[in-house]
Amino acid sequence: MTLTLYSQTYTFAQLPALIAEKRRLQLPEWEEALFVFLENWLEESDTIQAQTSGSTGVPKKLELKKEQMKASAKLTNQFFDLQKEDTVLLCLSTNYIAGKMMIVRALVGHLHLIAIEPTSYPTINKPVKFAAMVPMQVETLLSSTEGLEVMSYIDKLIIGGSATSALLETKLQNVSTNCYATYGMTETVSHIALRKINGSDSSDEYRALEGVWFEQDERDCLVIHAPHLQDEPFITNDIVKLKNRNCFEWIGRFDNVINSGGVKLFPETIEKKISSFIAQRFYITSRKDEKLGEKVVLIIESEPFTELKKQQLDIQLNSNLGKFEKPREIIFKPWFEETSTGKVKRIVNE
């Protein structure tokens, strides 16, 4: 592995001295996290501490085995055909698993890692074979000519941390970068399945990495078998359509299901149907209702729409949603609460 930081390149052999030097300095938070992780990785301990994002519950700390992280990294490197000395980009915080795993992939694959500050607008001016970003970063890059040029430097890009909207996926059809949505969590040491977003081989289905296979429980939720990580299966709260033991289509979270008039509705499915005509961030949730039990509510991050814009939105909702799917109430909020990794906190039954 070689590491480029602020245009200066270091070899693997130089890392211990570099870490010692940097740990004596007052560093920006993102750089501090980078060197803390490198220091922990080079220690004799068999584990690394990681923190979940808190998007599906209270954030918690986990102990991940380094051997598990190496095994996960090797599968990703193999899938994307990353070869020794290929250049990869780290533009995510190493406080969380996605950033940590970019470093591990570089370590086990003897790759050249470029590390930059994890901002909403990551910039590079040279080609990289592989990178990982969250949807917000991709959205920002696609919004400007300079950002599109940055995208053109990236050969293969995985997008994770939160779901990609239908609008974002439409925009990605016009870029040369090979883009993939990821499925995984901290507990599974980053992603264990990938979905191609653009190109002739794009799909709505997630496909397992080599050696991983799936089944469903009685709730129709995904059960993950990943022998390279642990003997016991991972039980999730993600409702899926299982195509076969290696392929599934994600439907939504079991926790988020809305029971409206006896009809089970998936907020994520409704969001996908309407994301092409709502430019602002939004989410679907529910409120208690005396007649229906629960009613569908649309929350939009915006100042209240004008009456004309509300009428136009109502027409589009009627045209794209079923009778029970249509929001019975629309609420406008000036901003959304977020987790530490930028995921929107859904407020349910407010």
C-alpha positions in Angstrom: 0.0 0.0 0.0 1.0 3.6 -0.7 -0.8 6.6 0.8 -1.1 10.0 -0.8 -2.1 12.8 1.6 -1.9 16.5 0.6 0.0 15.5 -2.6 2.7 13.7 -0.5 3.1 10.0 -1.1 4.2 7.5 1.6 5.1 3.8 1.4 3.8 1.2 3.8 7.2 1.0 5.4 7.0 4.7 6.2 3.6 4.5 7.9 4.7 3.9 11.5 7.0 6.9 11.5 4.3 9.0 9.7 1.7 7.9 12.3 4.0 8.8 15.2 4.7 12.2 13.7 1.0 13.0 13.0 -0.2 11.8 16.4 1.9 14.5 18.0 0.2 17.2 16.0 -3.2 18.9 16.3 -4.9 17.5 13.2 -8.3 18.1 11.5 -10.9 15.6 12.8 -11.0 13.6 9.6 -7.2 13.3 9.5 -7.0 12.4 13.2 -9.5 9.6 12.6 -7.4 8.3 9.6 -4.2 8.0 11.6 -6.0 6.6 14.7 -7.3 3.8 12.5 -3.9 3.1 10.8 -2.3 3.0 14.3 -4.9 0.6 15.6 -4.6 -1.6 12.5 -0.8 -1.9 12.8 -1.1 -2.9 16.5 -1.1 -6.6 17.5 -4.7 -6.6 18.6 -7.0 -9.0 16.5 -9.9 -6.6 16.5 -10.9 -3.1 15.5 -13.6 -1.0 17.1 -16.4 0.3 14.8 -19.5 2.3 15.3 -22.9 1.8 13.7 -24.5 4.9 12.1 -27.7 4.8 14.1 -30.0 5.0 11.2 -32.0 1.9 12.4 -31.6 2.3 16.1 -29.3 3.7 18.8 -25.7 3.9 17.6 -23.5 1.2 19.1 -19.9 0.2 19.1 -18.8 -3.2 17.7 -15.6 -5.2 17.9 -14.7 -6.4 14.3 -12.1 -9.0 13.7 -9.3 -7.9 11.5 -9.4 -11.2 9.7 -13.1 -10.6 8.8 -12.2 -7.1 7.5 -9.4 -8.6 5.4 -11.8 -11.3 4.0 -14.4 -8.7 3.1 -11.8 -6.4 1.4 -10.5 -9.3 -0.7 -14.0 -10.1 -2.0 -14.5 -6.4 -3.0 -11.1 -6.2 -4.6 -11.8 -9.4 -6.5 -15.3 -8.3 -7.7 -13.9 -5.0 -9.0 -10.7 -6.5 -10.4 -8.5 -4.2 -8.3 -4.9 -5.0 -9.0 -1.6 -4.2 -7.2 -0.8 -0.5 -7.4 -4.3 0.5 -8.8 -5.3 3.9 -7.4 -8.3 4.2 -5.1 -9.9 7.2 -3.4 -10.8 7.6 0.3 -13.3 10.5 0.7 -15.4 9.1 3.6 -14.9 9.4 7.3 -12.8 6.6 8.8 -14.9 6.9 12.0 -17.3 4.5 10.2 -17.0 1.2 8.5 -17.2 2.5 4.9 -14.1 4.6 5.4 -12.2 2.0 7.3 -12.8 -0.6 4.6 -11.3 1.6 1.9 -8.1 1.6 3.8 -8.2 -2.2 4.4 -8.8 -2.8 0.7 -5.7 -0.8 -0.1 -3.7 -2.6 2.5 -4.6 -6.2 1.5 -4.6 -5.4 -2.3 -1.3 -3.3 -2.2 -3.2 -0.4 -3.8 -2.4 3.2 -4.0 -4.7 5.1 -1.7 -5.5 8.8 -2.1 -7.0 10.2 1.1 -8.9 13.6 1.0 -11.1 15.4 3.4 -14.6 13.8 3.4 -16.7 16.8 2.4 -20.0 16.9 0.4 -17.9 18.0 -2.6 -14.9 15.6 -2.9 -12.5 16.7 -5.6 -9.7 14.9 -7.5 -7.8 15.8 -10.7 -6.4 12.4 -11.7 -7.9 9.0 -12.6 -8.8 6.6 -9.9 -9.9 3.0 -10.4 -12.3 2.8 -7.5 -14.0 5.0 -5.0 -16.9 5.0 -2.4 -19.3 7.8 -1.7 -22.6 8.5 -0.1 -25.6 9.7 -2.2 -25.2 13.3 -1.1 -21.6 13.5 -2.4 -22.7 12.1 -5.7 -25.7 14.5 -6.0 -23.3 17.5 -5.3 -20.8 16.4 -7.9 -23.5 15.9 -10.6 -24.9 19.5 -10.0 -21.9 21.3 -11.6 -19.7 21.1 -14.6 -16.6 20.8 -12.4 -18.2 18.0 -10.4 -19.0 16.1 -13.6 -15.4 16.3 -14.5 -14.5 14.8 -11.1 -16.9 12.0 -11.8 -15.2 11.3 -15.1 -12.0 10.5 -13.4 -13.6 7.6 -11.4 -13.8 4.3 -13.2 -15.9 2.3 -10.6 -17.9 3.9 -7.8 -19.9 2.3 -5.0 -22.7 4.4 -3.4 -23.9 3.5 0.1 -24.9 4.8 3.5 -28.5 5.5 2.4 -30.7 4.6 -0.5 -30.1 6.2 -3.9 -33.2 8.0 -5.2 -34.8 7.3 -8.5 -33.9 10.9 -9.6 -30.2 10.3 -8.8 -30.2 7.0 -10.6 -31.6 8.7 -13.7 -28.9 11.3 -13.6 -26.2 8.6 -13.3 -27.3 7.1 -16.6 -25.4 10.0 -18.3 -22.0 9.5 -16.7 -19.2 7.2 -17.8 -18.5 6.0 -14.2 -19.6 2.5 -13.5 -21.9 3.0 -10.5 -23.1 0.4 -7.9 -25.5 0.6 -5.0 -24.3 -1.3 -2.0 -26.2 -3.5 0.5 -24.6 -4.1 3.9 -24.1 -2.8 7.4 -21.4 -2.4 10.0 -22.1 -5.9 11.3 -21.4 -7.4 7.9 -18.2 -5.5 7.6 -19.4 -3.2 4.8 -21.4 -4.5 1.8 -22.2 -8.1 1.0 -24.2 -7.4 -2.1 -24.1 -5.0 -5.0 -26.6 -3.6 -7.6 -25.4 -2.0 -10.9 -27.1 1.4 -11.2 -26.2 2.5 -14.7 -25.1 1.0 -18.1 -26.5 -1.9 -20.1 -26.2 -4.3 -17.1 -28.1 -2.0 -14.7 -30.6 -3.9 -12.5 -33.1 -3.5 -9.6 -31.6 -6.6 -8.0 -28.7 -6.9 -5.5 -26.3 -9.7 -6.2 -24.2 -11.4 -3.5 -20.5 -11.3 -3.3 -18.8 -14.6 -3.8 -19.5 -17.1 -1.0 -22.5 -15.2 0.3 -26.0 -16.5 0.0 -29.5 -15.6 1.2 -32.8 -16.8 2.5 -35.9 -15.3 4.1 -37.5 -15.6 7.5 -41.2 -15.8 8.3 -41.5 -12.0 8.0 -40.1 -12.1 4.4 -37.0 -10.4 5.8 -33.5 -11.1 4.5 -31.3 -13.7 6.2 -27.6 -13.4 5.2 -25.2 -16.3 5.2 -21.6 -15.0 5.0 -19.2 -17.8 6.1 -16.2 -15.5 5.6 -17.5 -13.4 8.5 -19.2 -15.8 10.9 -20.8 -19.2 11.2 -24.2 -17.9 12.3 -26.5 -16.1 9.8 -27.3 -12.4 10.0 -31.0 -11.7 10.6 -32.1 -8.4 9.1 -35.3 -6.3 9.2 -35.2 -5.7 5.5 -38.1 -7.0 3.5 -37.1 -8.4 0.2 -38.2 -10.3 -2.9 -35.8 -13.2 -3.1 -35.1 -14.1 -6.7 -32.7 -17.0 -5.8 -30.2 -17.7 -3.1 -27.7 -15.2 -4.5 -30.1 -12.4 -5.7 -32.8 -10.2 -4.1 -34.8 -7.0 -4.7 -35.0 -4.7 -1.7 -38.6 -3.7 -0.7 -38.2 -1.8 2.5 -37.7 -1.9 6.3 -40.0 -4.1 8.4 -39.8 -1.4 11.1 -41.3 1.1 8.7 -44.3 -0.8 7.3 -47.6 1.2 7.5 -50.9 -0.6 8.1 -53.5 1.6 6.6 -57.0 0.2 6.5 -55.6 -3.3 6.7 -53.3 -2.7 3.7 -49.6 -3.1 4.3 -47.7 -0.2 2.7 -43.9 0.1 2.3 -42.7 3.8 2.6 -39.6 3.1 0.5 -41.8 1.7 -2.4 -44.0 4.8 -2.3 -40.9 7.1 -2.2 -39.4 5.4 -5.2 -42.7 6.0 -7.2 -42.7 9.8 -6.4 -39.0 10.7 -6.2 -38.8 11.7 -9.9 -41.1 14.8 -9.4 -40.1 16.0 -5.9 -36.8 17.9 -6.1 -36.5 18.4 -2.3 -35.5 15.8 0.2 -38.6 14.0 1.5 -39.7 10.8 3.2 -42.9 8.8 3.8 -44.0 8.0 7.3 -47.3 7.6 9.2 -49.5 9.0 11.8 -52.2 7.3 13.9 -55.7 7.6 12.4 -59.0 6.7 14.0 -60.5 5.3 10.8 -57.5 3.7 9.1 -55.4 2.8 12.0 -52.4 4.5 10.3 -52.4 7.1 7.6 -49.7 7.9 5.1 -47.9 11.2 5.6 -45.4 12.9 3.3 -42.7 15.0 4.9 -40.9 17.5 2.6 -37.7 19.4 3.5 -38.9 22.8 2.3 -40.8 26.0 3.1 -44.5 25.4 2.5 -45.4 25.2 -1.2 -47.6 27.8 -2.8 -51.2 26.7 -3.5 -50.4 26.3 -7.2 -47.5 24.1 -6.5 -49.5 22.0 -4.0 -52.2 21.5 -6.7 -49.5 20.3 -9.2 -48.0 18.0 -6.6 -51.5 16.6 -5.8 -52.1 15.8 -9.5 -48.8 14.0 -9.7 -49.4 12.0 -6.5 -52.9 10.9 -7.8 -51.3 9.8 -11.1 -48.5 7.7 -9.6 -49.9 6.2 -6.4 -52.6 3.8 -5.5 -55.6 4.7 -3.4 -54.1 3.7 0.0 -50.6 4.9 -0.9 -51.5 8.5 -1.4 -50.5 10.7 1.5 -53.4 11.9 3.6 -51.3 14.7 4.9 -48.3 16.7 3.7 -45.9 18.3 6.2 -43.2 20.8 5.4 -40.1 21.1 7.6 -37.3 23.7 7.1 -34.6 21.0 7.7 -34.4 17.3 8.5 -32.6 15.8 11.5 -29.8 13.5 10.4 -27.6 10.8 11.9 -23.8 11.4 12.3 -23.4 9.9 8.8 -25.9 12.1 7.1 -28.9 9.7 7.0 -32.3 11.3 7.5 -34.0 10.4 10.7 -37.5 9.3 10.0 -40.0 10.6 12.6 -42.7 8.0 12.8 -46.2 8.4 14.4 -45.3 12.0 15.4 
